[in-house]
Amino acid sequence: MTEMLKRPARKRIELVATFALVVVTCYGPLWGSLPNNDTIRRRASKAISQDKLLASNTGSVMEPLKESDTPVYWHIPKSSGTSMKRYYGCMGLTAASETGIIDGHDKDETIQVWQRGNEKFPGLKLVNVDTSTREGIARAKKLGLAQSGLADIVFAPLPSYALTMFDPDHKARFFALFRHPIERAVSLFYYHQVAEWEKAGHVYRPELAGMTIEEWLLRQRRGGGDVKNFLMTIILNKNQFTSKDLEKAKEIIRTKFLVGLSSKMEESVDRFDTYFGWADNEKRPVCQEEAIKSGFNRNSHPPVEEGSETWNVLADYMSYDLQLYDYIVQLYEEQRELFGATMVG
């Protein structure tokens, strides 16, 4: 009996060891050489600058909203972000996202709202900026996106860079849907295989077609890509972590984010709409049915069973994200107290 119980653990260790060996052999050390003193100083200075921006350019979840604040949705890949874009577009909100610069609007010299009609959502209202890239965010800042007040909602996959568009008089108010990190990573892997409609940004990766998720784990590029502690990397804008970093990430989420869960999407969206004053939108029931309950951009794929070797390797690989997600689930329950009344001041 003892021997039987030891085998899964041994196989797990062997798989982890094999993964580490392949990465180190093929790509060098996972995170490169140790930083020198100059690098450490630059990183420390960058962290201080980001902390200052976070303190000055974002509102606290517990503070009433101001008219000059702008809701900023952190679009985490494969965490229902496309459904959220469809939903708020359907409701008639003016959005700033990557879509704003299509049809030549990247050449506009002044900030403005334009309408993009389609069969599903005619008259989609967009600000002529791209808030999905560093370059786009720099342009949006130059054009004065936050100060213009044109966007009802901003979709941003890089919240630490999105901070730079705002100022102490025009603050960002962050919110997001979070998904279990392992489920998200597995979904992303299978999405990479088939997403021919998303060739920009290397989303579609035909070289992964026919590959198993175990093979994918063994071929992860240096730095871990979208798998290794993705949430921590984006929040803190770094890729090596300690327990102190985890506590810092928790504090940022606790104070600066209204959190939702993909596993409780309808309830989460109700919270978002109540908090930001969108609950009375007359289009809301129809849009919820079409975009939230039905969902968009879903991709069926085989699950990875909890407790399996693959699951355990992924759990080792993203241990900080898993701890952060557990905290977010706890925080989701704690934030219930915000919803006795709409928080608009």
Secondary structure, DSSP 8 states (H G I E B T S, - for coil): -HHHHHHHHHHHHHHHHHHHHHHHHHHSSTT-S---HHHHHHHHHHHHHHHHHHHHHB--TTS-B-TT-EEEEE--TTSSHHHHHHHHHHTT--EESGGGGTTTGGG-SS--EEEE--SSSTTEEEES---SSHHHHHHHHHHTHHHHT--SEEEES-HHHHGGG-BTTB-EEEEEEE--HHHHHHHHHHHHHH-TT--GGG---GGGTT--HHHHHHT--TT-TTTTTHHHHHHHT-S---HHHHHHHHHHHHHHEEEEEGGGHHHHHHHHHHHHT-TT-TTHHHHIIIIIIS-SS--------TTSHHHHHHHHHTHHHHHHHHHHHHHHHHGGGGGGS--B-
